[in-house]
Amino acid sequence: MTSETSPLTGSSYSLDVAGFPVDLPIVAIKPDFAISLMMVIDLGVRFGEHVGRKLAEKLAPLKPDVIVGAATLGIPVAIEVTRALGLDHYVILQKSPKIHLGDALVQTISSITSKGEQRLLLDRQAVPLIEGKRVVVVDDVVASGSSIRGSVELVRAAGGDVVGIGVILTEARDWQETLGEDAALIRSLAHIPQFAAVGGRWEPIPGTFL
């Protein structure tokens, strides 16, 4: 693909997310490889409320004290899950070096939908909300697993006990190897495969289903 070529393929993948139907655009990462892209911030208030409530139902038995999510797309997930669980405080791991984060705890991550390495930053002022607490880490999608692993490691560095990981979607299977034993902590609402170009069409890759 060249810089002038749009990654949008014109195709979509239909998915039921715990009773909420969505059509996700298929986006080409390479000429012969694509993913279905969920932008939770574009799917509306009702979708956000729905997935927050459904994830909360799966996470409530873990009795979390606080929810932790990573910017940017993990923010609405963290807010809605916190609301649905009847909690008040949540913690957001930032990715941009804001002025008050000069002394932040830092973890390097990578993502299938972002170029290059990024950093997760935990404001030290938020450490008391995490230290010694039962923590659930949430995000929109887990694909490579790097972002979730970075979030989990930051929470543990702050003294939190990660009792669960909540995501709207699991994608393919790379995250299982990346997370190792922590993959067992995942609670999700649906799964998406990845796609290969076959005869001019985008077809799900069989090995990327669970």
C-alpha positions in Angstrom: 0.0 0.0 0.0 1.2 3.5 -0.7 0.6 6.6 1.4 -2.0 7.7 -1.2 -4.0 4.4 -0.9 -6.9 4.4 1.5 -6.8 1.4 3.9 -10.6 1.2 3.8 -11.6 -1.7 1.7 -15.3 -1.1 1.3 -16.1 -4.4 3.0 -17.4 -4.9 6.5 -17.7 -7.7 9.1 -21.1 -8.2 10.8 -20.9 -9.0 14.5 -23.2 -9.5 17.4 -21.7 -7.9 20.5 -23.7 -9.5 23.4 -27.0 -8.7 21.7 -26.0 -5.5 19.9 -25.4 -5.9 16.1 -22.7 -3.9 14.5 -21.0 -3.8 11.1 -17.3 -3.2 11.4 -15.3 -1.8 8.4 -12.5 -4.1 7.1 -9.3 -2.1 7.0 -6.2 -3.2 5.1 -3.0 -3.2 7.1 -1.1 -4.7 4.2 -2.1 -5.4 0.6 -3.1 -9.0 1.5 -3.9 -8.6 5.2 -6.8 -6.7 7.0 -8.6 -6.3 10.3 -12.1 -5.3 11.2 -11.9 -2.0 13.0 -14.1 -1.1 15.9 -14.0 2.6 17.0 -16.0 2.5 20.1 -16.2 6.3 20.2 -18.1 6.3 16.9 -20.7 3.7 17.8 -22.9 5.9 20.0 -24.0 6.3 23.5 -26.3 3.3 23.5 -23.5 1.0 22.4 -21.2 2.4 25.1 -23.9 1.9 27.8 -24.7 -1.6 26.5 -21.1 -2.9 26.4 -20.4 -1.3 29.8 -23.4 -3.1 31.4 -22.6 -6.4 29.7 -18.9 -6.3 30.7 -19.9 -5.3 34.2 -22.1 -8.4 34.5 -19.1 -10.6 33.6 -16.7 -8.7 36.0 -18.9 -8.2 39.0 -18.1 -11.7 40.5 -14.5 -10.6 40.7 -15.5 -7.8 43.2 -13.2 -5.1 41.8 -12.4 -2.0 43.8 -11.3 0.1 40.8 -11.3 0.0 37.0 -8.2 0.9 35.0 -8.3 1.8 31.3 -5.8 3.1 28.8 -6.2 6.2 26.6 -7.8 6.7 24.2 -10.3 4.1 23.3 -10.2 2.5 26.7 -11.6 5.6 28.4 -15.3 5.2 27.5 -15.0 1.5 28.4 -13.6 2.4 31.8 -16.3 5.0 32.4 -19.2 2.8 31.4 -18.0 -0.3 33.3 -17.3 1.8 36.4 -20.8 3.3 36.2 -22.5 -0.1 35.6 -20.6 -1.6 38.6 -21.8 1.2 40.9 -18.3 2.4 41.5 -17.1 6.0 41.4 -13.4 6.2 40.8 -11.5 4.9 37.7 -7.9 5.4 36.6 -6.8 6.2 33.1 -3.4 5.4 31.8 -2.3 8.2 29.5 -0.2 8.0 26.3 0.7 11.7 25.8 3.3 13.3 28.1 1.1 15.9 29.8 2.8 18.4 32.1 1.7 16.8 35.3 3.1 13.4 34.3 6.8 14.2 34.5 7.2 11.8 37.4 4.8 9.1 36.0 5.3 5.4 36.1 6.0 4.4 32.4 5.6 1.3 30.3 6.4 0.9 26.6 3.8 -0.8 24.4 3.0 -1.5 20.7 -0.3 -1.8 18.9 -1.5 -3.4 15.7 -3.4 -0.2 14.8 -0.7 2.3 15.8 2.7 3.0 14.2 5.8 2.4 16.3 6.1 2.1 20.0 4.0 4.1 22.5 4.2 4.7 26.2 1.7 4.2 28.9 1.9 6.6 31.8 0.4 6.3 35.3 0.1 9.4 37.3 1.7 8.8 40.7 -1.1 10.8 42.2 -3.4 7.9 41.2 -1.3 5.2 42.9 -3.3 5.3 46.1 -6.4 4.4 44.1 -4.7 1.2 42.9 -2.2 0.2 45.7 -3.6 -2.8 47.6 -6.8 -2.8 45.6 -8.6 -5.4 43.5 -8.2 -4.0 40.0 -9.8 -4.9 36.6 -8.1 -3.6 33.5 -10.4 -2.8 30.6 -9.9 -1.8 26.9 -11.9 -1.9 23.7 -10.0 -4.7 21.8 -7.2 -7.0 22.6 -5.2 -8.0 19.5 -1.4 -8.3 19.9 -1.9 -8.1 23.7 0.9 -5.6 24.1 -1.3 -2.7 25.3 -3.1 -4.9 27.8 0.1 -6.4 29.1 1.6 -2.9 29.6 -1.5 -1.8 31.5 -1.4 -4.9 33.7 2.3 -4.4 34.4 1.8 -0.8 35.3 -1.0 -1.7 37.7 1.2 -4.3 39.4 4.1 -1.8 39.6 1.7 0.4 41.5 0.9 -2.3 43.9 -2.5 -3.3 42.5 -3.9 -6.9 42.4 -5.2 -7.5 38.8 -8.1 -9.8 39.3 -9.5 -9.5 35.7 -9.2 -8.0 32.3 -12.4 -6.9 30.5 -12.5 -6.2 26.7 -15.3 -5.7 24.3 -13.6 -7.8 21.6 -10.8 -10.3 21.4 -9.1 -10.3 18.0 -7.3 -13.3 16.5 -5.0 -15.2 18.9 -1.7 -13.4 19.3 -2.8 -12.0 22.6 -2.9 -15.4 24.2 0.9 -15.9 23.8 1.7 -12.3 24.7 -0.3 -12.4 27.9 0.7 -15.9 28.9 -1.0 -17.0 32.2 -2.8 -13.6 32.3 -4.8 -14.6 29.2 -7.0 -16.6 31.6 -8.1 -13.2 33.2 -9.8 -12.1 29.9 -13.5 -11.5 29.9 -14.9 -10.4 26.6 -18.2 -9.9 24.8 -17.3 -11.1 21.2 -14.4 -12.2 19.0 -13.2 -11.0 15.6 -10.9 -12.8 13.2 -8.4 -11.3 10.8 -8.7 -11.3 7.1 -6.8 -12.3 4.0 -7.3 -11.2 0.4 -8.7 -14.3 -1.5 -9.9 -14.0 -5.1 -10.6 -10.3 -4.8 -12.5 -10.7 -1.5 -11.6 -10.4 2.1 -12.1 -13.7 3.8 -11.6 -14.5 7.5 -8.4 -16.4 8.2 -9.5 -19.7 9.8 -6.6 -19.8 12.3 -7.7 -16.5 13.8 -10.9 -17.7 15.2 -11.0 -18.9 18.8 
